[in-house]
Amino acid sequence: MMEPQIAARKPERIEKSIACYNRLNFRPVLLKGYSAAYNSARDYKTAKTPVHNGFMQGTYIPPASSDIQAWYAAAGWVGWIVPNGFHVIDTEDAGIIAAVEDLCRNLKICVPVNNTNRGKQFVFSNDEQLGGDSEQFVKAGFPVTYRSAGKNYVILPPINGRTWTNYGNLSAPPKLPDSLLPYDMNNPLEIASCLSFCVGEALQAGSLSGCDDIDMSFMVFLIENDFTIDQIEELFQIVFRSEFDSVRTISMHQRATDKIKNGEVLRGTGSFVQKVQEAGLKKVERFIGELRRLK
């Protein structure tokens, strides 16, 4: 992983970021960063680790603002502990960022966003306890990294020019929408949404050859797993995203169902699963297995 480059920091930008986190009641914790005392090798993974343990304990006393400023001056970084009542979705994937932004736009919710070095942190209110610091697939189909209350911290970017979006909503961020909660392993449509996202990722990466063929194979796979045309349209939109073609999808579904009615043999589930296995797509295989478990 390429490490971010440290630029000279403007004090007013650091102060504004600190004020944002303080307004959210996120408590600071000193991270090793690229300080000479703790990380002279400038290892990126080490940079994100705390200087001292015990910051999640009730006796923890956070550093003062002056100490934070001094730590930044010494090339250290600062993490901010997610407090109760909040939940942060942290991602560096451009496709997932676009998906979260589209979802928020469609739901007409205005979420505060911290623009990090490589991605974004979306700040929501949330009273539920969710797993943190690991990639989890959500009901909408894509994977995110949760930063959960009382368990995780987010990092104030050490590079100049990183800003907050929707700063005015910091005091009252919107509730984490249901579609961004972990997917239900007993819900076929939610499993298929996750599967469709992984198929789309594989197609974009070129891991599944023969686009037209895999289109029809996946279509027949979904038909054979009892998904309706409306559901298949939703799933194909997850697969193809901005290139989704509703007319083409409906036409393909009609051709497939006509051939099934006429007793014709189609390259469906077997062909699709075979290609996935040949390509070694473990995430796709995972969700295929979960659908089969429910049959």
Disulfide bonds with the S-S distance in Angstrom:
none
